Amino acid sequence: TGLLVNNGYDAVKMAKAGENFFSSLGFEPLPASFWERSLFVKPTDRQVVCHASAWNLDFKDDLRVKMCTKVNATDFQTWHHELGHNYYQRAYNKLDLSYQNGANDGFHEAIGDFIGLSITPEYLVQIGLLERSQAPSADKDIGLLLNQALDKVAFLPFGLLIDRWRWGVFDGSIKPDQYTSEWVRLKQEYQGVVPPMERTSANFDPGAKYHIPGNTPYTRYFLSFVLQFQFYEAACKMAGWKGPLHRCSFYGNKKVGERFKAMMEMGASKPWPDALQAFTDTREMSGKSLIKYFAPLSKWLLEQNKGQRCGW
């Protein structure tokens, strides 16, 4: 966050940085209308939903992002993520309308997040946000990986339980008077957390999650957290990266861009294993890339927790 502030970044400059990443891979710049019609900061004259989202309003090239940007590291990464949606929407815009979607529900979210994984110290050096002499050395990796794991690993059980709960509501196995109790049970089972105070059927805790009242399917995020690491490892192999996976950046690699674009252009016109194979050379989703990414942290945690009983 300090680097962004010190280098004079605002909402538009953060969006430009995201566009620059895709341009470095060989993608065309965003249309002029994107910069005219997108919402970059929270308006002062009206109420808006600030949850970031990306849109293609004419199924051709009217690409837009709606986001109440704050100048911080989280929103810098979010801009890369949201633009992933836009570039995916543009890539498949020549297909029949029924095929203008992600190869499966996880692809759209994974594409933006996989670009975000490449926001490494090396990438920040490449775009001039960080001096090479300031880049954290390998002995700082555990801290960086812990921060990533809080986002990427801790999310997985939550990403799964949202729709486990919702499907139970839809099929009637979770009755209205059980909405909160089953939510609490699933969170304890999958996440190992309990509410800080007693919850009753008069409460509706699931409604606090945007995607529940917003009627947005959530399994896509769980799938994306597996797929993004597969995409990332495949891109790093194509780029010829030598070193720990978590330090890789494929910024500026046109070969990665060509394969990436070819996968994106398929949209939903082919079975998703075909799209996955087009970029990763495998037809199966796997958590192996995620495990490889966090291997140094896993080793460190095993040493730290030796003799401890972990779990609940």
C-alpha positions in Angstrom: 0.0 0.0 0.0 2.8 2.4 0.9 4.5 1.8 -2.5 1.3 2.7 -4.3 0.8 5.9 -2.3 4.4 6.9 -2.6 4.3 6.4 -6.4 1.3 8.6 -6.8 -1.2 5.8 -7.8 -4.9 6.6 -7.9 -7.8 4.4 -9.1 -7.2 5.0 -12.8 -3.4 4.4 -12.5 -4.2 1.1 -10.7 -6.5 0.1 -13.5 -3.8 1.1 -16.1 -1.3 -1.1 -14.3 -3.7 -4.1 -14.7 -4.2 -3.2 -18.4 -0.4 -3.0 -18.8 0.0 -6.6 -17.4 -2.3 -7.9 -20.1 -0.7 -5.7 -22.8 2.7 -7.2 -21.8 1.3 -10.6 -22.7 0.2 -9.4 -26.2 -3.4 -8.5 -25.6 -5.0 -5.4 -27.2 -5.5 -2.3 -25.1 -8.9 -1.7 -23.5 -11.3 0.4 -25.6 -11.6 4.1 -25.0 -15.2 3.6 -23.8 -13.9 1.5 -20.9 -12.2 4.6 -19.4 -15.2 6.8 -20.1 -17.9 4.5 -18.7 -16.4 2.5 -15.9 -16.9 3.5 -12.2 -13.5 3.9 -10.6 -14.3 5.5 -7.2 -17.4 5.7 -5.0 -19.7 8.6 -6.1 -20.5 11.3 -3.6 -23.9 12.1 -5.1 -25.7 8.7 -5.0 -25.8 5.3 -3.5 -24.1 2.4 -5.3 -23.2 -1.2 -4.7 -19.5 -1.1 -4.1 -18.8 -4.8 -4.6 -16.4 -4.9 -7.5 -17.7 -6.4 -10.8 -16.7 -6.5 -14.5 -19.2 -6.2 -17.3 -19.5 -6.6 -21.1 -22.8 -4.7 -21.8 -23.1 -5.4 -25.5 -21.4 -8.8 -25.8 -18.9 -7.2 -28.1 -16.5 -4.5 -26.7 -18.5 -2.3 -24.2 -16.3 -3.5 -21.4 -16.6 -1.8 -17.9 -15.6 -2.3 -14.3 -17.7 -1.0 -11.4 -15.5 -0.6 -8.3 -15.1 1.8 -5.4 -11.3 1.8 -5.5 -9.2 2.6 -2.5 -5.4 3.0 -3.0 -4.2 -0.2 -1.3 -2.6 -3.5 -2.1 -5.9 -5.4 -2.0 -7.6 -3.2 -4.6 -4.4 -3.2 -6.7 -4.8 -7.0 -6.9 -8.6 -6.7 -7.4 -8.1 -4.5 -10.5 -5.9 -7.3 -12.0 -8.7 -9.8 -11.1 -11.6 -7.7 -12.6 -9.8 -7.0 -15.8 -9.3 -10.8 -16.1 -13.0 -11.0 -16.5 -13.1 -8.2 -19.1 -10.3 -9.7 -21.2 -12.0 -13.1 -21.0 -15.3 -11.5 -22.1 -13.6 -9.8 -25.0 -11.7 -13.0 -26.0 -14.9 -15.0 -26.6 -17.0 -12.2 -28.0 -17.0 -13.6 -31.5 -18.7 -16.8 -30.4 -22.5 -17.5 -30.5 -24.1 -15.8 -27.5 -24.8 -19.1 -25.9 -21.1 -19.9 -25.7 -20.1 -16.5 -24.4 -19.2 -17.7 -20.9 -16.4 -19.4 -19.0 -15.5 -23.0 -19.9 -16.9 -23.9 -16.5 -18.1 -21.9 -13.6 -14.6 -21.7 -12.0 -12.7 -20.4 -15.1 -13.8 -16.8 -15.0 -12.8 -16.3 -11.4 -9.6 -18.4 -11.8 -8.3 -16.3 -14.7 -8.4 -13.0 -12.7 -6.9 -14.6 -9.6 -4.1 -16.4 -11.6 -3.0 -13.0 -12.9 -3.0 -11.8 -9.3 -0.7 -14.6 -8.3 1.9 -13.0 -10.5 2.0 -9.8 -8.5 5.3 -10.9 -6.9 8.2 -8.8 -5.8 9.8 -9.4 -9.2 6.7 -8.1 -10.9 6.7 -5.0 -8.7 10.4 -4.4 -9.7 9.6 -4.8 -13.4 6.9 -2.2 -13.3 9.0 0.3 -11.3 7.0 0.1 -8.0 9.9 -1.4 -6.1 13.6 -1.0 -6.3 15.4 -4.3 -6.8 17.5 -3.5 -3.7 14.2 -3.2 -1.7 12.8 -6.6 -2.9 12.4 -9.0 0.0 14.9 -11.8 0.1 14.1 -15.5 0.2 14.3 -15.5 4.0 11.1 -13.3 4.0 9.2 -15.9 1.9 7.4 -17.5 4.9 5.8 -14.2 5.8 4.6 -13.7 2.2 3.3 -17.2 2.0 1.5 -16.9 5.3 -0.3 -13.9 4.0 -1.2 -15.7 0.8 -2.4 -18.8 2.7 -4.7 -16.7 4.8 -6.4 -15.7 1.5 -6.0 -18.8 -0.6 -6.0 -21.8 1.7 -8.2 -20.6 4.6 -10.8 -19.7 2.0 -11.2 -23.3 0.7 -13.5 -24.7 3.4 -15.6 -21.5 3.4 -15.8 -21.6 -0.4 -17.2 -25.1 -0.2 -19.7 -24.7 2.6 -21.6 -21.7 1.1 -23.3 -23.8 -1.6 -23.5 -26.9 0.6 -25.8 -24.8 2.8 -27.6 -23.3 -0.2 -28.2 -26.6 -1.9 -29.7 -27.9 1.4 -32.1 -25.0 1.4 -33.0 -25.6 -2.2 -33.7 -29.3 -1.8 -35.6 -28.9 1.4 -33.2 -30.8 3.6 -32.5 -27.6 5.5 -35.8 -26.2 6.9 -36.4 -22.5 7.5 -36.1 -22.9 11.2 -32.7 -24.6 10.6 -31.2 -21.9 8.4 -28.9 -20.5 11.1 -28.3 -23.7 13.1 -27.1 -25.6 9.9 -25.0 -22.6 8.9 -23.3 -22.7 12.3 -22.9 -26.5 12.1 -21.3 -26.3 8.6 -18.9 -23.6 9.6 -17.8 -25.6 12.6 -17.4 -28.8 10.6 -15.5 -27.2 7.7 -13.7 -24.2 9.2 -13.5 -25.1 12.9 -15.0 -21.8 14.0 -18.1 -21.1 16.2 -20.0 -17.9 16.7 -18.9 -15.7 19.6 -22.5 -15.7 21.0 -25.6 -17.9 20.9 -27.4 -17.9 17.5 -31.1 -18.8 17.2 -33.6 -19.2 14.4 -34.4 -15.5 14.8 -31.0 -14.7 13.3 -30.0 -15.1 9.7 -26.2 -15.2 9.6 -26.0 -16.4 6.0 -27.6 -13.2 4.8 -24.5 -11.3 5.8 -22.6 -12.9 2.9 -23.2 -10.8 -0.2 -23.5 -13.8 -2.5 -26.5 -15.3 -0.6 -29.0 -12.4 -0.9 -27.3 -11.5 -4.2 -28.2 -15.0 -5.5 -24.6 -15.5 -6.9 -23.4 -19.2 -7.1 -20.4 -19.7 -4.9 -18.9 -23.1 -6.0 -17.2 -21.1 -8.8 -14.9 -19.5 -6.3 -13.9 -22.9 -4.7 -13.2 -24.3 -8.2 -11.2 -21.2 -9.1 -8.9 -21.5 -6.1 -7.8 -24.9 -7.5 -7.7 -23.8 -11.2 -5.8 -20.6 -10.6 -2.7 -22.5 -9.3 -2.9 -24.9 -12.2 -2.9 -21.9 -14.6 -0.1 -20.3 -12.7 2.2 -23.3 -12.7 1.5 -23.9 -16.4 2.3 -20.2 -17.2 5.5 -20.3 -15.2 6.7 -23.5 -17.0 6.0 -21.8 -20.4 7.9 -18.8 -19.3 10.9 -21.0 -18.4 10.8 -19.9 -14.7 13.5 -21.5 -12.6 13.0 -21.1 -8.9 10.3 -21.4 -6.2 6.9 -21.4 -7.8 5.6 -18.6 -5.5 8.2 -16.2 -6.7 7.4 -16.6 -10.4 6.2 -13.7 -12.6 5.3 -14.3 -16.3 4.9 -10.5 -16.9 5.9 -9.7 -20.5 5.9 -13.2 -21.8 4.2 -13.3 -25.2 4.3 -17.1 -25.4 2.2 -17.4 -22.3 -0.1 -14.7 -23.7 -0.7 -16.7 -26.9 -1.7 -19.9 -25.1 -3.7 -17.9 -22.6 -5.7 -16.1 -25.3 -6.3 -19.4 -27.2 -7.9 -20.9 -24.1 -9.9 -17.8 -23.4 -11.2 -17.6 -27.0 -12.8 -21.0 -26.6 -15.3 -19.6 -24.1 -17.9 -22.3 -23.3 -17.9 -23.7 -26.9 -15.9 -26.8 -25.9 -16.1 -29.0 -22.8 -14.1 -27.5 -20.0 -11.4 -30.2 -20.0 -10.6 -29.1 -23.6 -10.0 -25.5 -22.5 -8.0 -26.6 -19.5 -5.8 -28.8 -21.7 -5.3 -26.0 -24.2 -3.3 -24.0 -21.6 -2.1 -26.6 -19.0 -1.7 -29.8 -21.1 -3.9 -31.7 -18.7 -7.6 -32.4 -18.7 -8.0 -32.8 -14.9 -8.4 -30.3 -12.2 -5.9 -31.0 -9.4 -4.7 -29.4 -6.2 -1.1 -30.4 -6.8 -0.1 -27.0 -8.1 -1.5 -25.3 -5.0 0.4 -27.8 -2.8 3.6 -27.1 -4.7 3.1 -23.3 -4.4 2.8 -23.5 -0.6 5.3 -26.3 -0.1 7.9 -24.1 1.7 5.2 -22.9 4.1 3.9 -26.4 4.6 7.3 -27.6 5.6 7.8 -24.7 8.0 4.4 -25.3 9.6 5.1 -29.0 10.1 8.3 -28.0 12.0 6.6 -25.3 14.0 3.7 -27.6 15.0 5.7 -30.7 15.8 4.2 -32.5 18.8 1.0 -30.3 18.6 -2.5 -31.7 18.0 -3.9 -29.8 15.1 -7.6 -29.6 14.1 -10.8 -29.6 16.0 
